[in-house]
Amino acid sequence: MSNLTTPTAEQMLHFQAWRADALQIMPYMASIAFSLRPVNTTMVDTFAVDPGHRLYINFENTISKGKRFCAEGLLHECSHLLAEHAMLAETGGVKDDERKAWNMAGDFAINDDLRDAGCDALAAHGVFAKIIGEDDYKSPLYYMDVLRRLQKAAKNKPKPQPQPGEGGAGEQDDSGDQPDDGGDGGGESGQDQTPMRGCGSGAGGQKGNFELDDDDSLGGKAEAASGVEKNLVRIAAASAVRQHQEQKGIGSVPGGIAEIVDRILTPTKTPWERVLASYVRRCVAYKSGHHDTSYQRRNRRRMNEEMCDRAGNVLGRVIAPGYIKPIPSLHFYRDTSGTMSENDMSLASSQVIAIARKLGIRGNDLMVSDIDTDVAHTRKFTGAASLDEVHGRGGTDMGRAIEHACDLRRKPSAIVIATDGETGWPQEPPSVPVIVLLVNLRSDFWRENVPAWAHVVEVENHE
Ligand SMILES: [Zn+2]
């Protein structure tokens, strides 16, 4: 990390001046702009962010570009953080080799709003959706789909058309990079000293090899923002946007930003992750965090109450808080039969990632199996990449998932079966709690076909 330094007093004066100018343009970005932890480095071209709100600045390069350029660059990075593009990449199933394209999709989605808010320098040098023949004001997920299609088409041509790469802070770049060529460009490949273009992992883009780890704070000067702080900062920005709209009119805030703010201030429509999490907690035996076999004895001394199912079987115990952290273990079955479209598959995969995040589990505690008429492949969930390989693609029998789970030596707390529902089911209630995650249900028939002993949650792609 020798390439990172805390900014000098003179550099901080520049940074503060840029921030003041930025807030003249978009005053409601104040809470995010003030949450940034500036770090000086020559490893980025201009600006990049990480999910901990550390802002990597190449002061040497940016100061000469002028105050206005830098002020708008700050707003660009703040927009990535406000829109949570890093998190959206995970739930959108963006793969590691698609990070550059995702960065660009995010840039398209924010630069139109920044231009509308009066970022004139960015209007001149930024990347916009028109370079891929698309209109402004679409979501990053939409642009990502288009970029994927373009990339597929380019691969099939003998001589691929040069496509624009993304510059730092959403700038144009004439390097001719393919949007997802996975080139290192100062990325994670280690020794490369070329400054990275792109907005960093805080934008969901390529992670620079210079980025600080979560627990690295550059000697206390650039500690990563905690989840709580990030939430507070985003809610403060959202409230400021609402206030701005009240005082200056709805149209005084760009549409894309108003949409993000609506999402921040409105609870999600189907909080299925919460439904699932509470269901899992309800029917699951808590585990001590040491080893399974000892938990019952330990719990008896500390428990407050037992939880039973309707037949009176003890399912688990509520532990006095502070002693034991409940860690459920799940086995996730991904229907890979032929009726599951690629879109269904990617939605199912994104649900695994969402579960991992919501319940804070992975590895041994979150196993994932592909299943069509039989279990084709089982692995520990260790991140999005562990779901890339898809096995199966034949007929459908989700009953096999249940048999498989019941035969496991280490029984999961519950199993989740993500399926389009177009399958038969056993009529007998199984010995393990079953959550059926119906993905993009195509007919009510398949919902009614699920036996009453299963807990049903439905998910659909939201675009
Ligand atoms: Zn960007």
Residues whose N, C-alpha, C, O or C-beta is under 5 A from the ligand:
A	BS01	ZN	N103 D107 A169 G170 C199 A203
